[in-house]
Amino acid sequence: MNSREAKLEAFGRLLDIMEDLRAKCPWDQKQTFESLRDLTIEETYELGDAILDHDFSEIKKELGDLLLHIVFYAKLGSEVQQFDIADVANEICEKLIFRHPHIYGSVTVKDEDEVKRNWEALKLKEGKTSVLEGVPKGLPALIKAQRMQQKAAGVGFDWEDKKQVWDKFQEELSELEHALVSDDQDSIEDEFGDVLFSLINYARFIKVNPETALERTNKKFIQRFQYIEVQAKKSDRSIEELSLIEMEKYWQEAKNQTSSDS
């Protein structure tokens, strides 16, 4: 691993390159906070994919892309004399020190849960009016539900054990079944949302990240479905020409193949 001096030198090199790009590259000169926003979101998802794939080479690459975006935003901020990269770094340093009084102060904590409770309480002292205020509005709904539940639990609004949460899930599932009988689409959608919300909450109690779990299932589905497409091509047919029985046969082959690989 690199020394501290080498790390600082590498970061300084990146800052110098950013200066060059902003001064000399027509594309970089045109960029704004708004134009970079979608690209930053895309890079974040690419990092998420690399993490799920346990591809350390790709994780390193995507972290570099994100670091470039952070440096780019800081450069834009300095050009309008609002902030620079030092301000960005100092801001997060001060926040971390303030929110870790058990490290940088005299507070004593007994476990991770108490750290989380203190964290949320300190955020309110910083001027936030709601514990849920820090959950971005633009988050995908599944992640947003997970983060809201975590934050509410952080201030004590939580179930006592996982059985209570499972019972709540069963209750919501029963209400969905009743809504399906009524054929009221608005009611069905409401109850379906409640089922998902309660299941996401249960995931927290069994130490499962629902976003990660769902994405792993998505990846399995892609791998198995594409296997069916490959088998169809091998027989000079399109996937639409396969019977459901044939599709199921190939699906099971792909599933067994995955199981043996693992």
Secondary structure, 3 states (H helix, E strand, C coil): CCCHHHHHHHHHHHHHHHHHHHHHCHHHHHCCHHHHHHHHHHHHHHHHHHHHCCCHHHHHHHHHHHHHHHHHHHHHHHHCCCCCHHHHHHHHHHHHHHHCHHHHCCCCCCCHHHHHHHHHHHHHHCCCCCHHHHCCCCCCHHHHHHHHHHHHHHCCCCCCCHHHHHHHHHHHHHHHHHHHHHCCHHHHHHHHHHHHHHHHHHHHHCCCCHHHHHHHHHHHHHHHHHHHHHHHHHCCCCHHHCCHHHHHHHHHHHHHHHHHHC
